[in-house]
């Protein structure tokens, strides 16, 4: 069973590589690029090869079937 991680956006979107680093799933940008190039990343259930893919509220990212990141927006108060 995959470990679920909730990630709250403070901006309208985040790039895929930035998300992988921000969540700690990849330690460096190079490691994040490698994960995408090796087809280890799914976005909303589909293999994602675009490193700069813009992720938004509601997107679900799967890394190696071990981690699921659910993206939500922070509601301004």
PDB file of N, CA, C and O in Angstrom, chain B, residues numbered from 101:
ATOM      1  N   UNK B 101       0.841  -1.188   0.000  1.00  0.00           N
ATOM      2  CA  UNK B 101       0.000   0.000   0.000  1.00  0.00           C
ATOM      3  C   UNK B 101       0.878   1.240   0.000  1.00  0.00           C
ATOM      4  O   UNK B 101       1.850   1.321   0.751  1.00  0.00           O
ATOM      5  N   UNK B 102       0.538   2.193  -0.832  1.00  0.00           N
ATOM      6  CA  UNK B 102       1.342   3.404  -0.987  1.00  0.00           C
ATOM      7  C   UNK B 102       1.143   4.352   0.198  1.00  0.00           C
ATOM      8  O   UNK B 102       0.047   4.480   0.742  1.00  0.00           O
ATOM      9  N   UNK B 103       2.230   5.005   0.574  1.00  0.00           N
ATOM     10  CA  UNK B 103       2.158   6.043   1.605  1.00  0.00           C
ATOM     11  C   UNK B 103       1.569   7.295   0.975  1.00  0.00           C
ATOM     12  O   UNK B 103       2.019   7.732  -0.084  1.00  0.00           O
ATOM     13  N   UNK B 104       0.547   7.881   1.632  1.00  0.00           N
ATOM     14  CA  UNK B 104      -0.092   9.080   1.088  1.00  0.00           C
ATOM     15  C   UNK B 104       0.472  10.331   1.737  1.00  0.00           C
ATOM     16  O   UNK B 104       0.674  10.391   2.950  1.00  0.00           O
ATOM     17  N   UNK B 105       0.722  11.334   0.894  1.00  0.00           N
ATOM     18  CA  UNK B 105       1.261  12.610   1.329  1.00  0.00           C
ATOM     19  C   UNK B 105       0.325  13.700   0.824  1.00  0.00           C
ATOM     20  O   UNK B 105      -0.005  13.740  -0.361  1.00  0.00           O
ATOM     21  N   UNK B 106      -0.101  14.582   1.719  1.00  0.00           N
ATOM     22  CA  UNK B 106      -0.926  15.725   1.317  1.00  0.00           C
ATOM     23  C   UNK B 106       0.005  16.914   1.085  1.00  0.00           C
ATOM     24  O   UNK B 106       0.883  17.189   1.902  1.00  0.00           O
ATOM     25  N   UNK B 107      -0.188  17.610  -0.022  1.00  0.00           N
ATOM     26  CA  UNK B 107       0.631  18.779  -0.343  1.00  0.00           C
ATOM     27  C   UNK B 107      -0.299  19.942  -0.642  1.00  0.00           C
ATOM     28  O   UNK B 107      -1.152  19.844  -1.524  1.00  0.00           O
ATOM     29  N   UNK B 108      -0.141  21.037   0.081  1.00  0.00           N
ATOM     30  CA  UNK B 108      -0.999  22.213  -0.102  1.00  0.00           C
ATOM     31  C   UNK B 108      -0.277  23.265  -0.938  1.00  0.00           C
ATOM     32  O   UNK B 108       0.837  23.677  -0.614  1.00  0.00           O
ATOM     33  N   UNK B 109      -0.923  23.689  -2.008  1.00  0.00           N
ATOM     34  CA  UNK B 109      -0.378  24.733  -2.882  1.00  0.00           C
ATOM     35  C   UNK B 109      -0.668  26.106  -2.309  1.00  0.00           C
ATOM     36  O   UNK B 109      -1.759  26.366  -1.802  1.00  0.00           O
ATOM     37  N   UNK B 110       0.316  26.974  -2.397  1.00  0.00           N
ATOM     38  CA  UNK B 110       0.112  28.378  -2.011  1.00  0.00           C
ATOM     39  C   UNK B 110       0.060  29.259  -3.254  1.00  0.00           C
ATOM     40  O   UNK B 110      -0.210  30.457  -3.172  1.00  0.00           O
ATOM     41  N   UNK B 111       0.319  28.651  -4.395  1.00  0.00           N
ATOM     42  CA  UNK B 111       0.273  29.326  -5.690  1.00  0.00           C
ATOM     43  C   UNK B 111      -0.669  28.526  -6.590  1.00  0.00           C
ATOM     44  O   UNK B 111      -1.072  27.427  -6.207  1.00  0.00           O
ATOM     45  N   UNK B 112      -1.033  29.027  -7.759  1.00  0.00           N
ATOM     46  CA  UNK B 112      -1.965  28.297  -8.622  1.00  0.00           C
ATOM     47  C   UNK B 112      -1.447  26.946  -9.100  1.00  0.00           C
ATOM     48  O   UNK B 112      -2.238  26.046  -9.381  1.00  0.00           O
ATOM     49  N   UNK B 113      -0.119  26.796  -9.195  1.00  0.00           N
ATOM     50  CA  UNK B 113       0.440  25.528  -9.679  1.00  0.00           C
ATOM     51  C   UNK B 113       1.865  25.356  -9.160  1.00  0.00           C
ATOM     52  O   UNK B 113       2.449  26.278  -8.590  1.00  0.00           O
ATOM     53  N   UNK B 114       2.418  24.149  -9.372  1.00  0.00           N
ATOM     54  CA  UNK B 114       3.806  23.842  -9.069  1.00  0.00           C
ATOM     55  C   UNK B 114       4.304  22.887 -10.141  1.00  0.00           C
ATOM     56  O   UNK B 114       3.563  22.016 -10.597  1.00  0.00           O
ATOM     57  N   UNK B 115       5.562  23.050 -10.543  1.00  0.00           N
ATOM     58  CA  UNK B 115       6.153  22.137 -11.520  1.00  0.00           C
ATOM     59  C   UNK B 115       6.379  20.771 -10.881  1.00  0.00           C
ATOM     60  O   UNK B 115       6.606  20.667  -9.675  1.00  0.00           O
ATOM     61  N   UNK B 116       6.317  19.740 -11.691  1.00  0.00           N
ATOM     62  CA  UNK B 116       6.503  18.372 -11.215  1.00  0.00           C
ATOM     63  C   UNK B 116       7.835  18.198 -10.490  1.00  0.00           C
ATOM     64  O   UNK B 116       7.872  17.627  -9.400  1.00  0.00           O
ATOM     65  N   UNK B 117       8.929  18.682 -11.081  1.00  0.00           N
ATOM     66  CA  UNK B 117      10.239  18.530 -10.444  1.00  0.00           C
ATOM     67  C   UNK B 117      10.282  19.247  -9.099  1.00  0.00           C
ATOM     68  O   UNK B 117      10.844  18.728  -8.134  1.00  0.00           O
ATOM     69  N   UNK B 118       9.689  20.441  -9.034  1.00  0.00           N
ATOM     70  CA  UNK B 118       9.654  21.191  -7.772  1.00  0.00           C
ATOM     71  C   UNK B 118       8.877  20.424  -6.706  1.00  0.00           C
ATOM     72  O   UNK B 118       9.272  20.405  -5.541  1.00  0.00           O
ATOM     73  N   UNK B 119       7.784  19.798  -7.101  1.00  0.00           N
ATOM     74  CA  UNK B 119       6.979  19.033  -6.147  1.00  0.00           C
ATOM     75  C   UNK B 119       7.762  17.842  -5.597  1.00  0.00           C
ATOM     76  O   UNK B 119       7.749  17.584  -4.393  1.00  0.00           O
ATOM     77  N   UNK B 120       8.437  17.126  -6.479  1.00  0.00           N
ATOM     78  CA  UNK B 120       9.204  15.962  -6.029  1.00  0.00           C
ATOM     79  C   UNK B 120      10.272  16.360  -5.020  1.00  0.00           C
ATOM     80  O   UNK B 120      10.544  15.616  -4.078  1.00  0.00           O
ATOM     81  N   UNK B 121      10.882  17.532  -5.212  1.00  0.00           N
ATOM     82  CA  UNK B 121      11.875  18.022  -4.256  1.00  0.00           C
ATOM     83  C   UNK B 121      11.208  18.549  -2.991  1.00  0.00           C
ATOM     84  O   UNK B 121      11.674  18.267  -1.887  1.00  0.00           O
ATOM     85  N   UNK B 122      10.125  19.310  -3.135  1.00  0.00           N
ATOM     86  CA  UNK B 122       9.450  19.924  -1.982  1.00  0.00           C
ATOM     87  C   UNK B 122       8.882  18.888  -1.015  1.00  0.00           C
ATOM     88  O   UNK B 122       8.827  19.127   0.191  1.00  0.00           O
ATOM     89  N   UNK B 123       8.465  17.755  -1.533  1.00  0.00           N
ATOM     90  CA  UNK B 123       7.914  16.702  -0.678  1.00  0.00           C
ATOM     91  C   UNK B 123       8.998  15.813  -0.082  1.00  0.00           C
ATOM     92  O   UNK B 123       8.723  14.994   0.795  1.00  0.00           O
ATOM     93  N   UNK B 124      10.234  15.975  -0.559  1.00  0.00           N
ATOM     94  CA  UNK B 124      11.333  15.156  -0.065  1.00  0.00           C
ATOM     95  C   UNK B 124      11.415  13.788  -0.726  1.00  0.00           C
ATOM     96  O   UNK B 124      12.227  12.953  -0.326  1.00  0.00           O
ATOM     97  N   UNK B 125      10.581  13.552  -1.736  1.00  0.00           N
ATOM     98  CA  UNK B 125      10.629  12.273  -2.435  1.00  0.00           C
ATOM     99  C   UNK B 125      11.895  12.152  -3.276  1.00  0.00           C
ATOM    100  O   UNK B 125      12.380  11.047  -3.519  1.00  0.00           O
ATOM    101  N   UNK B 126      12.424  13.278  -3.715  1.00  0.00           N
ATOM    102  CA  UNK B 126      13.705  13.332  -4.429  1.00  0.00           C
ATOM    103  C   UNK B 126      14.556  14.396  -3.744  1.00  0.00           C
ATOM    104  O   UNK B 126      14.080  15.496  -3.461  1.00  0.00           O
ATOM    105  N   UNK B 127      15.806  14.063  -3.483  1.00  0.00           N
ATOM    106  CA  UNK B 127      16.693  14.969  -2.747  1.00  0.00           C
ATOM    107  C   UNK B 127      17.215  16.119  -3.601  1.00  0.00           C
ATOM    108  O   UNK B 127      17.491  17.203  -3.089  1.00  0.00           O
ATOM    109  N   UNK B 128      17.349  15.879  -4.903  1.00  0.00           N
ATOM    110  CA  UNK B 128      17.912  16.900  -5.791  1.00  0.00           C
ATOM    111  C   UNK B 128      17.093  17.005  -7.073  1.00  0.00           C
ATOM    112  O   UNK B 128      16.268  16.144  -7.380  1.00  0.00           O
ATOM    113  N   UNK B 129      17.342  18.082  -7.808  1.00  0.00           N
ATOM    114  CA  UNK B 129      16.689  18.233  -9.103  1.00  0.00           C
ATOM    115  C   UNK B 129      17.102  17.140 -10.064  1.00  0.00           C
ATOM    116  O   UNK B 129      16.295  16.669 -10.865  1.00  0.00           O
ATOM    117  N   UNK B 130      18.364  16.734  -9.986  1.00  0.00           N
ATOM    118  CA  UNK B 130      18.853  15.658 -10.854  1.00  0.00           C
ATOM    119  C   UNK B 130      18.150  14.343 -10.573  1.00  0.00           C
ATOM    120  O   UNK B 130      17.810  13.598 -11.492  1.00  0.00           O
ATOM    121  N   UNK B 131      17.934  14.065  -9.295  1.00  0.00           N
ATOM    122  CA  UNK B 131      17.223  12.840  -8.926  1.00  0.00           C
ATOM    123  C   UNK B 131      15.774  12.895  -9.409  1.00  0.00           C
ATOM    124  O   UNK B 131      15.230  11.889  -9.864  1.00  0.00           O
ATOM    125  N   UNK B 132      15.156  14.062  -9.309  1.00  0.00           N
ATOM    126  CA  UNK B 132      13.774  14.235  -9.772  1.00  0.00           C
ATOM    127  C   UNK B 132      13.692  14.045 -11.287  1.00  0.00           C
ATOM    128  O   UNK B 132      12.784  13.377 -11.781  1.00  0.00           O
ATOM    129  N   UNK B 133      14.645  14.634 -12.030  1.00  0.00           N
ATOM    130  CA  UNK B 133      14.671  14.466 -13.492  1.00  0.00           C
ATOM    131  C   UNK B 133      14.811  12.995 -13.856  1.00  0.00           C
ATOM    132  O   UNK B 133      14.120  12.500 -14.747  1.00  0.00           O
ATOM    133  N   UNK B 134      15.703  12.303 -13.169  1.00  0.00           N
ATOM    134  CA  UNK B 134      15.935  10.898 -13.442  1.00  0.00           C
ATOM    135  C   UNK B 134      14.659  10.082 -13.212  1.00  0.00           C
ATOM    136  O   UNK B 134      14.332   9.204 -14.011  1.00  0.00           O
ATOM    137  N   UNK B 135      13.939  10.370 -12.122  1.00  0.00           N
ATOM    138  CA  UNK B 135      12.699   9.641 -11.818  1.00  0.00           C
ATOM    139  C   UNK B 135      11.686   9.803 -12.952  1.00  0.00           C
ATOM    140  O   UNK B 135      11.014   8.844 -13.332  1.00  0.00           O
ATOM    141  N   UNK B 136      11.581  11.025 -13.490  1.00  0.00           N
ATOM    142  CA  UNK B 136      10.642  11.281 -14.587  1.00  0.00           C
ATOM    143  C   UNK B 136      11.124  10.584 -15.861  1.00  0.00           C
ATOM    144  O   UNK B 136      10.338   9.928 -16.545  1.00  0.00           O
ATOM    145  N   UNK B 137      12.408  10.723 -16.181  1.00  0.00           N
ATOM    146  CA  UNK B 137      12.955  10.110 -17.395  1.00  0.00           C
ATOM    147  C   UNK B 137      12.834   8.590 -17.375  1.00  0.00           C
ATOM    148  O   UNK B 137      12.657   7.971 -18.424  1.00  0.00           O
ATOM    149  N   UNK B 138      12.928   7.990 -16.204  1.00  0.00           N
ATOM    150  CA  UNK B 138      12.833   6.540 -16.067  1.00  0.00           C
ATOM    151  C   UNK B 138      11.382   6.047 -15.983  1.00  0.00           C
ATOM    152  O   UNK B 138      11.131   4.874 -15.707  1.00  0.00           O
ATOM    153  N   UNK B 139      10.436   6.958 -16.225  1.00  0.00           N
ATOM    154  CA  UNK B 139       9.000   6.652 -16.236  1.00  0.00           C
ATOM    155  C   UNK B 139       8.528   6.073 -14.900  1.00  0.00           C
ATOM    156  O   UNK B 139       7.709   5.155 -14.864  1.00  0.00           O
ATOM    157  N   UNK B 140       9.058   6.624 -13.804  1.00  0.00           N
ATOM    158  CA  UNK B 140       8.691   6.176 -12.461  1.00  0.00           C
ATOM    159  C   UNK B 140       7.569   7.020 -11.861  1.00  0.00           C
ATOM    160  O   UNK B 140       7.098   6.733 -10.761  1.00  0.00           O
ATOM    161  N   UNK B 141       7.137   8.067 -12.584  1.00  0.00           N
ATOM    162  CA  UNK B 141       6.159   9.014 -12.048  1.00  0.00           C
ATOM    163  C   UNK B 141       4.860   8.951 -12.848  1.00  0.00           C
ATOM    164  O   UNK B 141       4.870   9.022 -14.077  1.00  0.00           O
ATOM    165  N   UNK B 142       3.750   8.816 -12.139  1.00  0.00           N
ATOM    166  CA  UNK B 142       2.423   8.892 -12.751  1.00  0.00           C
ATOM    167  C   UNK B 142       1.731  10.147 -12.237  1.00  0.00           C
ATOM    168  O   UNK B 142       1.836  10.483 -11.057  1.00  0.00           O
ATOM    169  N   UNK B 143       1.029  10.832 -13.122  1.00  0.00           N
ATOM    170  CA  UNK B 143       0.187  11.960 -12.729  1.00  0.00           C
ATOM    171  C   UNK B 143      -1.230  11.596 -13.122  1.00  0.00           C
ATOM    172  O   UNK B 143      -1.528  11.368 -14.294  1.00  0.00           O
ATOM    173  N   UNK B 144      -2.091  11.544 -12.135  1.00  0.00           N
ATOM    174  CA  UNK B 144      -3.491  11.169 -12.357  1.00  0.00           C
ATOM    175  C   UNK B 144      -3.607   9.832 -13.089  1.00  0.00           C
ATOM    176  O   UNK B 144      -4.465   9.650 -13.953  1.00  0.00           O
ATOM    177  N   UNK B 145      -2.718   8.896 -12.719  1.00  0.00           N
ATOM    178  CA  UNK B 145      -2.781   7.543 -13.245  1.00  0.00           C
ATOM    179  C   UNK B 145      -2.086   7.304 -14.575  1.00  0.00           C
ATOM    180  O   UNK B 145      -2.109   6.182 -15.081  1.00  0.00           O
ATOM    181  N   UNK B 146      -1.461   8.342 -15.162  1.00  0.00           N
ATOM    182  CA  UNK B 146      -0.787   8.199 -16.450  1.00  0.00           C
ATOM    183  C   UNK B 146       0.684   8.553 -16.328  1.00  0.00           C
ATOM    184  O   UNK B 146       1.044   9.498 -15.627  1.00  0.00           O
ATOM    185  N   UNK B 147       1.534   7.795 -17.011  1.00  0.00           N
ATOM    186  CA  UNK B 147       2.970   8.076 -16.998  1.00  0.00           C
ATOM    187  C   UNK B 147       3.210   9.496 -17.486  1.00  0.00           C
ATOM    188  O   UNK B 147       2.679   9.910 -18.517  1.00  0.00           O
ATOM    189  N   UNK B 148       4.024  10.242 -16.728  1.00  0.00           N
ATOM    190  CA  UNK B 148       4.304  11.639 -17.075  1.00  0.00           C
ATOM    191  C   UNK B 148       5.774  11.800 -17.420  1.00  0.00           C
ATOM    192  O   UNK B 148       6.644  11.488 -16.606  1.00  0.00           O
ATOM    193  N   UNK B 149       6.057  12.286 -18.623  1.00  0.00           N
ATOM    194  CA  UNK B 149       7.430  12.494 -19.079  1.00  0.00           C
ATOM    195  C   UNK B 149       7.811  13.968 -19.135  1.00  0.00           C
ATOM    196  O   UNK B 149       8.966  14.298 -19.403  1.00  0.00           O
ATOM    197  N   UNK B 150       6.846  14.864 -18.882  1.00  0.00           N
ATOM    198  CA  UNK B 150       7.131  16.307 -18.909  1.00  0.00           C
ATOM    199  C   UNK B 150       7.632  16.743 -17.531  1.00  0.00           C
ATOM    200  O   UNK B 150       6.881  16.732 -16.556  1.00  0.00           O
ATOM    201  N   UNK B 151       8.887  17.120 -17.465  1.00  0.00           N
ATOM    202  CA  UNK B 151       9.485  17.505 -16.183  1.00  0.00           C
ATOM    203  C   UNK B 151       8.878  18.795 -15.633  1.00  0.00           C
ATOM    204  O   UNK B 151       8.808  18.988 -14.419  1.00  0.00           O
ATOM    205  N   UNK B 152       8.451  19.653 -16.512  1.00  0.00           N
ATOM    206  CA  UNK B 152       7.888  20.946 -16.090  1.00  0.00           C
ATOM    207  C   UNK B 152       6.357  20.926 -16.052  1.00  0.00           C
ATOM    208  O   UNK B 152       5.722  21.980 -16.037  1.00  0.00           O
ATOM    209  N   UNK B 153       5.774  19.743 -16.037  1.00  0.00           N
ATOM    210  CA  UNK B 153       4.312  19.619 -15.975  1.00  0.00           C
ATOM    211  C   UNK B 153       3.784  20.468 -14.835  1.00  0.00           C
ATOM    212  O   UNK B 153       4.265  20.361 -13.708  1.00  0.00           O
ATOM    213  N   UNK B 154       2.805  21.307 -15.112  1.00  0.00           N
ATOM    214  CA  UNK B 154       2.183  22.152 -14.095  1.00  0.00           C
ATOM    215  C   UNK B 154       1.142  21.322 -13.345  1.00  0.00           C
ATOM    216  O   UNK B 154       0.208  20.794 -13.947  1.00  0.00           O
ATOM    217  N   UNK B 155       1.307  21.215 -12.055  1.00  0.00           N
ATOM    218  CA  UNK B 155       0.377  20.465 -11.214  1.00  0.00           C
ATOM    219  C   UNK B 155      -0.522  21.442 -10.486  1.00  0.00           C
ATOM    220  O   UNK B 155      -0.084  22.503 -10.041  1.00  0.00           O
ATOM    221  N   UNK B 156      -1.789  21.068 -10.370  1.00  0.00           N
ATOM    222  CA  UNK B 156      -2.786  21.957  -9.771  1.00  0.00           C
ATOM    223  C   UNK B 156      -3.632  21.203  -8.750  1.00  0.00           C
ATOM    224  O   UNK B 156      -3.486  19.995  -8.563  1.00  0.00           O
ATOM    225  N   UNK B 157      -4.504  21.937  -8.106  1.00  0.00           N
ATOM    226  CA  UNK B 157      -5.425  21.385  -7.118  1.00  0.00           C
ATOM    227  C   UNK B 157      -6.128  20.151  -7.684  1.00  0.00           C
ATOM    228  O   UNK B 157      -6.680  20.196  -8.783  1.00  0.00           O
ATOM    229  N   UNK B 158      -6.106  19.062  -6.940  1.00  0.00           N
ATOM    230  CA  UNK B 158      -6.794  17.841  -7.347  1.00  0.00           C
ATOM    231  C   UNK B 158      -5.906  16.816  -8.033  1.00  0.00           C
ATOM    232  O   UNK B 158      -6.303  15.658  -8.164  1.00  0.00           O
ATOM    233  N   UNK B 159      -4.712  17.209  -8.475  1.00  0.00           N
ATOM    234  CA  UNK B 159      -3.815  16.252  -9.121  1.00  0.00           C
ATOM    235  C   UNK B 159      -3.274  15.252  -8.100  1.00  0.00           C
ATOM    236  O   UNK B 159      -3.089  15.582  -6.928  1.00  0.00           O
ATOM    237  N   UNK B 160      -3.025  14.030  -8.562  1.00  0.00           N
ATOM    238  CA  UNK B 160      -2.461  12.971  -7.727  1.00  0.00           C
ATOM    239  C   UNK B 160      -1.210  12.448  -8.415  1.00  0.00           C
ATOM    240  O   UNK B 160      -1.248  12.042  -9.577  1.00  0.00           O
ATOM    241  N   UNK B 161      -0.103  12.461  -7.686  1.00  0.00           N
ATOM    242  CA  UNK B 161       1.179  12.033  -8.222  1.00  0.00           C
ATOM    243  C   UNK B 161       1.586  10.744  -7.533  1.00  0.00           C
ATOM    244  O   UNK B 161       1.519  10.640  -6.308  1.00  0.00           O
ATOM    245  N   UNK B 162       2.005   9.765  -8.314  1.00  0.00           N
ATOM    246  CA  UNK B 162       2.424   8.454  -7.807  1.00  0.00           C
ATOM    247  C   UNK B 162       3.888   8.260  -8.175  1.00  0.00           C
ATOM    248  O   UNK B 162       4.251   8.358  -9.347  1.00  0.00           O
ATOM    249  N   UNK B 163       4.731   7.986  -7.183  1.00  0.00           N
ATOM    250  CA  UNK B 163       6.139   7.699  -7.428  1.00  0.00           C
ATOM    251  C   UNK B 163       6.409   6.251  -7.081  1.00  0.00           C
ATOM    252  O   UNK B 163       6.310   5.850  -5.921  1.00  0.00           O
ATOM    253  N   UNK B 164       6.748   5.472  -8.084  1.00  0.00           N
ATOM    254  CA  UNK B 164       7.118   4.058  -7.922  1.00  0.00           C
ATOM    255  C   UNK B 164       6.031   3.194  -7.288  1.00  0.00           C
ATOM    256  O   UNK B 164       6.319   2.088  -6.830  1.00  0.00           O
ATOM    257  N   UNK B 165       4.805   3.666  -7.253  1.00  0.00           N
ATOM    258  CA  UNK B 165       3.743   2.900  -6.611  1.00  0.00           C
ATOM    259  C   UNK B 165       3.890   2.860  -5.098  1.00  0.00           C
ATOM    260  O   UNK B 165       3.131   2.168  -4.420  1.00  0.00           O
ATOM    261  N   UNK B 166       4.862   3.597  -4.559  1.00  0.00           N
ATOM    262  CA  UNK B 166       5.124   3.601  -3.121  1.00  0.00           C
ATOM    263  C   UNK B 166       4.625   4.851  -2.412  1.00  0.00           C
ATOM    264  O   UNK B 166       4.324   4.822  -1.218  1.00  0.00           O
ATOM    265  N   UNK B 167       4.539   5.955  -3.162  1.00  0.00           N
ATOM    266  CA  UNK B 167       4.119   7.222  -2.574  1.00  0.00           C
ATOM    267  C   UNK B 167       3.052   7.868  -3.443  1.00  0.00           C
ATOM    268  O   UNK B 167       3.196   7.932  -4.663  1.00  0.00           O
ATOM    269  N   UNK B 168       1.979   8.349  -2.817  1.00  0.00           N
ATOM    270  CA  UNK B 168       0.929   9.095  -3.506  1.00  0.00           C
ATOM    271  C   UNK B 168       0.890  10.491  -2.912  1.00  0.00           C
ATOM    272  O   UNK B 168       0.742  10.654  -1.701  1.00  0.00           O
ATOM    273  N   UNK B 169       1.023  11.496  -3.765  1.00  0.00           N
ATOM    274  CA  UNK B 169       0.938  12.884  -3.313  1.00  0.00           C
ATOM    275  C   UNK B 169      -0.363  13.452  -3.842  1.00  0.00           C
ATOM    276  O   UNK B 169      -0.601  13.468  -5.050  1.00  0.00           O
ATOM    277  N   UNK B 170      -1.200  13.918  -2.933  1.00  0.00           N
ATOM    278  CA  UNK B 170      -2.473  14.553  -3.309  1.00  0.00           C
ATOM    279  C   UNK B 170      -2.314  16.058  -3.121  1.00  0.00           C
ATOM    280  O   UNK B 170      -1.949  16.534  -2.045  1.00  0.00           O
ATOM    281  N   UNK B 171      -2.597  16.793  -4.194  1.00  0.00           N
ATOM    282  CA  UNK B 171      -2.410  18.243  -4.176  1.00  0.00           C
ATOM    283  C   UNK B 171      -3.737  18.930  -3.896  1.00  0.00           C
ATOM    284  O   UNK B 171      -4.770  18.589  -4.472  1.00  0.00           O
ATOM    285  N   UNK B 172      -3.682  19.900  -3.004  1.00  0.00           N
ATOM    286  CA  UNK B 172      -4.854  20.728  -2.725  1.00  0.00           C
ATOM    287  C   UNK B 172      -4.408  22.180  -2.620  1.00  0.00           C
ATOM    288  O   UNK B 172      -3.232  22.464  -2.393  1.00  0.00           O
ATOM    289  N   UNK B 173      -5.340  23.079  -2.785  1.00  0.00           N
ATOM    290  CA  UNK B 173      -5.042  24.505  -2.672  1.00  0.00           C
ATOM    291  C   UNK B 173      -5.272  24.956  -1.245  1.00  0.00           C
ATOM    292  O   UNK B 173      -6.165  24.464  -0.556  1.00  0.00           O
ATOM    293  N   UNK B 174      -4.446  25.906  -0.811  1.00  0.00           N
ATOM    294  CA  UNK B 174      -4.647  26.518   0.495  1.00  0.00           C
ATOM    295  C   UNK B 174      -5.719  27.579   0.305  1.00  0.00           C
ATOM    296  O   UNK B 174      -5.608  28.432  -0.575  1.00  0.00           O
ATOM    297  N   UNK B 175      -6.753  27.524   1.128  1.00  0.00           N
ATOM    298  CA  UNK B 175      -7.793  28.548   1.038  1.00  0.00           C
ATOM    299  C   UNK B 175      -7.332  29.807   1.740  1.00  0.00           C
ATOM    300  O   UNK B 175      -6.950  29.760   2.909  1.00  0.00           O
ATOM    301  N   UNK B 176      -7.363  30.961   1.029  1.00  0.00           N
ATOM    302  CA  UNK B 176      -6.933  32.216   1.673  1.00  0.00           C
ATOM    303  C   UNK B 176      -7.882  32.576   2.818  1.00  0.00           C
ATOM    304  O   UNK B 176      -9.095  32.392   2.723  1.00  0.00           O
ATOM    305  N   UNK B 177      -7.312  33.080   3.874  1.00  0.00           N
ATOM    306  CA  UNK B 177      -8.144  33.486   5.035  1.00  0.00           C
ATOM    307  C   UNK B 177      -8.074  34.946   5.272  1.00  0.00           C
ATOM    308  O   UNK B 177      -8.706  35.452   6.199  1.00  0.00           O
TER     309      UNK B 177
END
